[in-house]
Amino acid sequence: MTFLAPMVGLIGAALAAPVLLAFYMLKLRRRPVRVSSIMLWAASSEDTQANVPLRRPRPTWLLAMQAAILALLLLALARPAVHGSGPAGDRAVLLIDRSASMSATDAPAPAGASGLVSRWELALRRADETIRELTRSGRTRVMLAGFARDARIIVPFTDRADDLLAGLRSLSPSDQPDDPDAAAALIEAMTRGGEDVPSLPPPTVVLITDSQTPELAASARRRGSPIDLRVLSIGPPPRADRENIGITALSARRDPVDRGTVRLFVRLGNASNGPRDALVRAVADGSIVAAREVRVPGRREEDRGDASVRLEFSRPEPGLVTVSLSAADALACDDTAAVWINSARRPSIMLVAPSGPDGRPRPDPFLARAVGVTEPESLALVTPDGYAAAWADRDARRAPPADVVIFDRVEPRAPPPVSSLSFGAGVPALGVGIEPGDDGPDAPAARALAWRRDHPLLAHVSLDELVVFPGATLRHAPQPASGARLLSLADGANGPLIGLIEDGAARRVFIAFDLERTNWGPDLSFPVFLINAIDYLSAASRPRAAGADPDATWSASDGRSYTTTEPVTVRVPPGVTQLRLEGPEPRVVDAPLPDPAPPEAGAPDRGVSLGVFDRVGVWRAVGATDEVLPVNLFSVRESWLRAGEPGPPADAPTTADRVSPDGPSGGPDVSDGPRVRGEVSRELWHWFVAAAMALLALEWLLFARRMSA
């Protein structure tokens, strides 16, 4: 037996025990009274020491029972618990981590073999043994699930070991980072009841992961669905050195003056305890165009285990550039990253603003200045009438008049066929509107309470100081024609302040307020946001004129790539209904037409989402305009191989059982039997409280009997 809160029990004993003894050691002083004799008071002859302030307590049954009651309550306060064999219950969920770090080859081989194996191999072996153990009795129904960025059910609840083992063999690791919230949402969906169905008791969750401090229990508790979590941790010991250097970020920029010069900005992460040297090489068309050797600090040093590298070379034409590391390490999927270098031209921007008294557009001065910072190829400043005229009866065979449209307090009747950014205005055709807040003298100002810091639009953008008065929020009523939904990127007290809609191949960003009602314009974070917005919007696919050069693609960052956490969108020419993907896992994807009618001649390309890819590499979408699709990992969490992560809260109901080739503690091999029933902490404080209450009732009965005698 152990105590989960021993200090609390010791402090309680230090305070309560002296109080109990004081009742028996201290006697009340009696008032002296002169009498003739005490011989007639025989019963009081023993009380002649009443005026003595201290006396040694006499052992009595009453003192013993009161001391026992106090001891039981103090033990309950210290939260006694026992470690023993705990059943899995009638339902169990076997949850396997499929994230990128599970492919790391830094785990010792099982007994009888030499060398290193991947963490995934150990995980499959442990999962096989766990399935056989859980289904041995025939009373436990098991569900097999896997999770990385998303969680999915592989085999629903069943007591058939053969079905579970077949589903286990179909699992494969991914190159995605893990998301504990996705796994917690899956478990919540399996236990949540409906209006007529009561909620089911939480199942036992057996988590097989390489994370030293899993966050699944904390995420489930935040959702209000605590779980009985058993953790089977795969991989090397927590303090073991992790030999891995990975590429955690990559961007491409062309020189603003010499557009033929390309600069690559590469960020490296080092999971090792000490510094390591790595040779960073950039390869284009099979030749090395730039190379540099760099020393990356260890993760335990002040530099947090990362370093930046800049590579520069000449490449006027578009093409694929691959960056690789020469150092051999435990994880291969983060040693290479690729980016498609776009053509040397910059995006063109159209800024639509209300007209002034002289009929000329009057944009917000902070907005106009920030747009100029992005250095567009051209900037057209127009009124709403000029915008309508520019896009009316446009020839589909020619390039659009702008690549990105920014609306400043202007609500267009219809969205442009390219990506757009709106300040203080919606688009009725998409069902997006602005709901103004109260502008009375006592009305509170709107502030950003939460925002998605991991989204590209809000990277390095702080909204802590943002104040909007009068407040406003975005309202969206999805239109049946498009069905697009609004993704909230920043929320205020009454609703979204910044929202995003994926409208086919175009992206629509909406700001619920105009700049003149905020303090955001002069703040440094606003031009950063606008640069991010132009980068993000121009990176989206845009309608392609018939016969246009397919290599004339671009983005504001001058490079195009994806990660294993974001959906891949490509442009498909008219008439193409099927794409063939060539890459790590070749497959065929249907590209549905927007309507059953045949496409018209000269119709623009349409955007098709291919979903999120779970494997890194250079993919090719045969049949699409954007044929080359570089997909990278870019995850510090995965490249560090779970090093240096914060642990779960102290009250997280988890138990851990470290898995190694020689068992959890150097004992027998895991093939001797998994221990999913072992190492369960069961608290006993309620039994101690019940015993104290029983003794208290007995003490009261004895005292009452003595007083009545």
URVEN-V227774 format. One record per residue. SS is DSSP state (H for helix, E for strand, L for the rest). PHI is phi in whole degrees, 0 to 359 (* if undefined). OMEGA is omega in whole degrees, 0 to 359 (NA if undefined). Layout:
SS:PHI:OMEGA ; SS:PHI:OMEGA
This chain:
L:*:178 ; E:229:180 ; E:240:181 ; L:278:179 ; L:223:185 ; H:294:182 ; H:296:178 ; H:297:178 ; H:295:179 ; H:294:179 ; H:296:178 ; H:296:178 ; H:294:180 ; H:296:181 ; H:269:189 ; H:272:183 ; H:299:177 ; H:299:179 ; H:294:179 ; H:297:180 ; H:294:181 ; H:296:179 ; H:295:182 ; H:260:181 ; H:268:181 ; E:264:177 ; L:248:178 ; L:290:176 ; L:287:178 ; L:269:177 ; L:283:182 ; L:292:179 ; L:230:180 ; L:276:178 ; L:230:182 ; L:284:182 ; L:196:177 ; L:249:180 ; L:294:179 ; L:284:180 ; L:256:183 ; H:296:182 ; H:291:182 ; H:264:182 ; H:292:180 ; H:282:186 ; H:257:182 ; L:286:179 ; L:266:187 ; L:296:184 ; L:274:177 ; L:282:187 ; L:292:182 ; E:231:175 ; L:210:180 ; L:289:182 ; L:295:178 ; L:272:178 ; L:293:178 ; L:225:176 ; H:296:180 ; H:294:178 ; H:295:181 ; H:296:181 ; H:291:179 ; H:294:176 ; H:295:178 ; H:294:178 ; H:299:180 ; H:296:180 ; H:295:179 ; H:296:179 ; H:294:178 ; H:292:176 ; H:295:177 ; H:296:179 ; H:294:179 ; L:278:176 ; L:55:177 ; E:291:180 ; E:211:178 ; E:236:175 ; E:257:181 ; E:202:182 ; L:278:180 ; L:243:180 ; L:291:179 ; L:281:180 ; L:86:182 ; L:275:177 ; E:222:179 ; E:218:177 ; E:244:175 ; E:265:186 ; E:250:185 ; E:247:178 ; E:284:180 ; L:251:186 ; L:292:188 ; H:298:184 ; H:294:178 ; H:291:177 ; H:273:181 ; L:295:181 ; L:261:180 ; L:231:180 ; E:261:178 ; E:299:180 ; L:293:178 ; L:300:181 ; L:301:181 ; L:94:179 ; L:236:181 ; L:236:179 ; L:93:181 ; E:242:177 ; E:234:180 ; L:281:176 ; H:297:181 ; H:294:178 ; H:298:177 ; H:295:180 ; H:296:179 ; H:296:179 ; H:295:180 ; H:291:178 ; H:295:178 ; H:300:180 ; H:294:181 ; H:293:178 ; H:299:180 ; H:296:180 ; H:291:183 ; H:291:183 ; L:266:185 ; L:294:183 ; L:282:182 ; L:81:181 ; L:259:182 ; L:253:175 ; E:264:189 ; E:243:172 ; E:246:178 ; E:259:181 ; E:219:175 ; E:230:181 ; E:212:169 ; L:217:173 ; L:290:176 ; L:238:176 ; E:250:180 ; E:216:180 ; E:275:177 ; E:269:177 ; E:226:179 ; E:292:184 ; E:304:179 ; E:203:175 ; L:253:180 ; L:268:182 ; H:294:182 ; H:296:179 ; H:295:180 ; H:292:180 ; H:292:176 ; H:294:176 ; H:295:178 ; H:296:179 ; H:292:179 ; L:278:181 ; L:283:175 ; L:216:179 ; L:289:179 ; L:244:175 ; L:250:181 ; L:254:170 ; L:286:181 ; L:275:179 ; L:226:180 ; H:300:179 ; H:297:179 ; H:295:178 ; H:293:178 ; H:295:178 ; H:295:178 ; H:295:180 ; H:294:178 ; H:297:180 ; H:296:180 ; H:281:184 ; H:247:184 ; L:283:176 ; L:269:179 ; L:254:182 ; L:292:182 ; L:255:182 ; L:244:180 ; L:291:179 ; L:293:180 ; L:280:176 ; L:296:182 ; L:296:179 ; L:280:171 ; E:283:182 ; E:252:176 ; E:259:184 ; E:259:176 ; E:255:187 ; E:210:175 ; L:263:180 ; L:282:179 ; L:288:183 ; L:228:184 ; L:295:182 ; L:254:184 ; H:295:182 ; H:296:179 ; H:295:179 ; H:294:178 ; H:295:179 ; H:292:176 ; H:296:179 ; L:278:180 ; L:82:180 ; L:230:180 ; L:298:185 ; L:230:173 ; E:271:189 ; E:256:172 ; E:246:185 ; E:255:172 ; E:252:188 ; E:270:184 ; E:256:172 ; L:119:181 ; L:288:178 ; L:300:184 ; L:302:185 ; L:265:180 ; L:288:179 ; L:288:182 ; L:244:183 ; L:273:179 ; L:202:170 ; E:235:182 ; E:226:175 ; E:275:183 ; E:256:178 ; E:198:179 ; E:206:176 ; E:218:182 ; E:235:178 ; E:224:172 ; E:267:179 ; L:297:183 ; L:297:179 ; L:265:178 ; L:262:185 ; L:291:177 ; L:279:180 ; E:265:182 ; E:248:175 ; E:243:176 ; E:257:177 ; E:250:185 ; E:244:176 ; E:244:183 ; E:244:175 ; E:240:183 ; E:242:179 ; L:274:182 ; L:286:178 ; L:288:181 ; L:246:181 ; L:292:178 ; E:221:178 ; E:261:179 ; E:218:176 ; E:259:181 ; E:261:182 ; E:236:174 ; E:249:184 ; E:238:176 ; E:223:180 ; L:55:177 ; L:80:181 ; E:239:177 ; E:283:181 ; E:260:178 ; E:197:179 ; E:206:179 ; E:202:176 ; E:263:185 ; E:220:174 ; E:257:182 ; E:256:180 ; L:298:176 ; L:286:185 ; L:288:180 ; L:264:180 ; L:264:185 ; L:293:182 ; L:280:174 ; L:64:173 ; L:73:176 ; E:217:180 ; E:206:180 ; E:246:180 ; E:227:175 ; E:241:177 ; E:246:183 ; E:229:179 ; E:201:182 ; E:259:177 ; L:202:179 ; L:292:184 ; L:273:177 ; L:287:179 ; E:166:182 ; E:268:176 ; E:237:181 ; E:247:177 ; E:252:182 ; E:223:177 ; E:251:181 ; L:274:185 ; L:286:176 ; L:277:182 ; L:212:188 ; L:282:185 ; L:242:185 ; L:267:188 ; L:287:178 ; L:253:179 ; L:273:182 ; E:224:175 ; E:218:183 ; E:228:178 ; E:214:176 ; E:269:179 ; E:279:182 ; L:277:181 ; L:294:190 ; L:280:182 ; L:269:180 ; L:265:179 ; L:288:173 ; E:258:186 ; E:236:172 ; E:245:179 ; E:254:182 ; E:257:184 ; E:225:178 ; L:299:180 ; E:275:177 ; L:271:179 ; L:301:180 ; L:271:180 ; L:83:180 ; L:264:180 ; E:294:180 ; L:237:179 ; L:284:174 ; L:298:184 ; H:298:179 ; H:292:179 ; H:294:180 ; H:297:180 ; H:291:181 ; H:291:177 ; H:297:178 ; H:295:179 ; H:296:181 ; L:288:178 ; L:54:179 ; L:289:176 ; L:295:176 ; E:208:179 ; E:230:179 ; E:256:179 ; E:258:188 ; E:228:173 ; L:270:177 ; H:304:178 ; H:293:178 ; H:295:177 ; H:295:180 ; H:298:180 ; H:290:183 ; H:291:184 ; H:260:181 ; L:284:176 ; L:52:180 ; L:286:179 ; L:286:183 ; L:294:181 ; L:278:180 ; L:250:180 ; L:294:179 ; L:294:182 ; L:293:179 ; L:205:178 ; L:268:178 ; E:221:179 ; E:246:177 ; E:246:179 ; E:258:178 ; E:254:180 ; L:59:180 ; L:236:180 ; L:253:182 ; L:285:177 ; L:292:179 ; L:220:180 ; L:289:177 ; L:289:179 ; L:286:176 ; L:245:180 ; E:294:185 ; E:216:178 ; E:228:185 ; E:241:176 ; E:249:175 ; L:66:181 ; L:204:178 ; L:249:176 ; E:227:183 ; H:302:181 ; H:297:177 ; H:261:180 ; L:78:181 ; E:260:178 ; E:223:180 ; E:251:176 ; E:256:183 ; E:290:177 ; L:267:180 ; L:290:180 ; L:250:178 ; L:290:182 ; L:296:180 ; L:260:182 ; L:288:179 ; L:284:176 ; L:281:178 ; E:274:178 ; L:226:178 ; L:279:181 ; L:271:180 ; E:205:177 ; E:211:185 ; L:274:182 ; L:291:182 ; L:273:180 ; L:277:181 ; H:303:180 ; H:294:186 ; H:247:177 ; L:294:179 ; L:62:179 ; L:247:177 ; L:250:179 ; L:249:181 ; L:298:185 ; L:265:183 ; L:291:177 ; L:230:180 ; E:239:177 ; L:215:352 ; L:290:184 ; L:291:178 ; E:203:179 ; E:222:177 ; E:272:174 ; E:233:184 ; E:228:173 ; L:245:185 ; L:305:179 ; L:273:181 ; L:300:184 ; L:293:183 ; L:260:181 ; L:72:181 ; L:290:181 ; L:246:182 ; L:275:175 ; E:261:181 ; E:281:178 ; E:257:177 ; E:214:184 ; E:244:170 ; L:256:182 ; L:293:185 ; L:252:180 ; L:151:184 ; E:293:172 ; E:259:177 ; E:228:182 ; E:224:182 ; E:224:174 ; E:233:173 ; E:270:184 ; E:254:183 ; L:67:180 ; L:275:182 ; E:253:177 ; E:241:180 ; E:240:177 ; E:251:183 ; E:238:174 ; E:250:187 ; L:287:185 ; L:220:172 ; L:263:191 ; H:295:185 ; H:291:178 ; H:261:183 ; E:226:172 ; L:258:186 ; L:279:185 ; L:307:181 ; L:282:181 ; L:283:183 ; H:296:183 ; H:289:182 ; H:291:177 ; H:299:176 ; H:296:178 ; H:298:183 ; H:293:176 ; H:297:176 ; H:300:183 ; H:295:178 ; H:297:177 ; H:300:184 ; H:291:182 ; H:289:181 ; H:285:176 ; H:286:178 ; L:289:179 ; L:292:178 ; L:234:181 ; L:303:182 ; L:255:177 ; L:292:181 ; L:298:179 ; L:80:180 ; L:288:180 ; L:292:182 ; L:293:178 ; L:275:183 ; L:275:176 ; L:270:184 ; L:196:167 ; L:210:182 ; L:296:177 ; L:275:179 ; L:65:178 ; E:213:182 ; E:231:175 ; L:202:180 ; E:230:173 ; E:244:180 ; L:279:176 ; L:239:183 ; L:239:181 ; L:291:179 ; L:263:179 ; E:242:179 ; E:235:175 ; E:261:184 ; E:242:179 ; L:295:179 ; L:300:177 ; L:91:180 ; L:276:182 ; L:245:182 ; E:211:178 ; E:241:175 ; E:249:181 ; E:267:177 ; E:244:182 ; L:177:180 ; L:302:179 ; L:226:183 ; L:300:177 ; E:200:181 ; E:246:182 ; E:238:174 ; E:281:178 ; L:244:187 ; L:295:176 ; L:285:179 ; L:295:176 ; L:208:184 ; L:289:181 ; L:289:178 ; L:294:182 ; L:293:178 ; L:278:178 ; L:295:179 ; L:79:180 ; L:292:181 ; L:287:175 ; L:295:177 ; E:242:180 ; E:273:179 ; E:229:179 ; E:272:178 ; L:263:181 ; L:80:181 ; L:265:177 ; L:275:181 ; L:257:176 ; L:230:179 ; L:280:178 ; E:139:178 ; E:262:179 ; E:262:176 ; E:231:178 ; E:262:182 ; E:290:182 ; L:111:180 ; E:261:176 ; L:292:175 ; L:273:189 ; L:283:185 ; E:270:184 ; E:232:176 ; E:283:180 ; E:237:185 ; E:235:180 ; L:275:178 ; L:53:180 ; L:221:177 ; H:297:181 ; H:301:181 ; H:283:181 ; H:293:177 ; L:279:177 ; L:54:177 ; L:66:181 ; L:273:171 ; L:70:180 ; L:272:175 ; L:290:181 ; L:278:177 ; L:287:178 ; L:302:185 ; L:297:182 ; L:266:180 ; L:293:183 ; L:282:181 ; E:235:170 ; E:229:185 ; E:243:176 ; E:225:184 ; E:290:181 ; E:251:173 ; L:222:180 ; L:300:180 ; L:253:178 ; L:93:185 ; L:297:183 ; L:224:179 ; L:76:180 ; L:272:182 ; L:291:180 ; L:295:182 ; H:297:179 ; H:292:177 ; H:289:178 ; L:131:178 ; L:289:183 ; L:243:179 ; L:289:177 ; L:268:183 ; L:260:175 ; L:58:177 ; E:250:179 ; E:274:178 ; E:243:182 ; E:280:184 ; L:241:187 ; H:298:182 ; H:293:176 ; H:291:177 ; H:293:177 ; H:295:179 ; H:297:178 ; H:296:178 ; H:296:179 ; H:294:178 ; H:295:178 ; H:295:179 ; H:295:177 ; H:295:179 ; H:294:179 ; H:297:180 ; H:293:179 ; H:296:179 ; H:296:179 ; H:294:179 ; H:295:179 ; H:294:180 ; H:294:181 ; H:290:181 ; H:275:182 ; L:287:NA
